[in-house]
Amino acid sequence: MSGARPLRVLVACEFSGTVRNAFLARGHEAWSCDLLPAEDGGPHIMGDGLKAAYWGCWDLMVCHPPCTHLAVSGARWFTEKAQEQADALAFVRALLDAPVPMIALENPVSIISSKVRKPDQIVQPWQFGHGETKATCLWLKNLPKLTPTNIVEGREARIHKMPPGPDRWRERSRTFSGIAEAMADQWGSPFALRSAA
């Protein structure tokens, strides 16, 4: 990092370590946080991501709140889960209001757009080296929009077509590594270098 101060990064609601590891690889102090244990045994806070967000010690937070009650793909069940949806939206608002200077909140196309605010950006895996489609919305605070790094051919909706099963939610929730790498490159290094100036 050429002498720059590493950022303290919280990746809230992540058990895979994908985003956390991208920041770690660039010399930042990064922790994932989730109610589940980390799959890879890396730096991880097992607990409430919202509580961790309010510790007041982070420079940057990337958060992936559960989309079960938010994603428009489940709109046919919205009337049956009004309270769950209200709780999920309150969680999103609290994450966006956390005392962290830079925040990125990630979710699929969801009611966050109509109930909180429209996303600042929508990205696709095929813009970052993966030949797949999965619209990913980003709500940003003091962060630039991601610039595509590797636009590739192929527009397979693999995630959408996954068959039902006990691990379907787990696989659908993973961040694509190319997007995670772009986050770490574009949101980590420029701010770290600026803070060291």
Secondary structure, DSSP 8 states (H G I E B T S, - for coil): -TT----EEEEET-SS-HHHHHHHTTT-EEEEEESS--SS--SEEES-HHHHHTTS--SEEEE----TTTBGGGGGGGGG-HHHHHHHHHHHHHHHTSS-SEEEEEESSBTHHHHT---SEEE-GGGBT--B---EEEEEES------SB--S--B-TTTT----TTHHHHHT---HHHHHHHIIIIIHHHHHHHH-
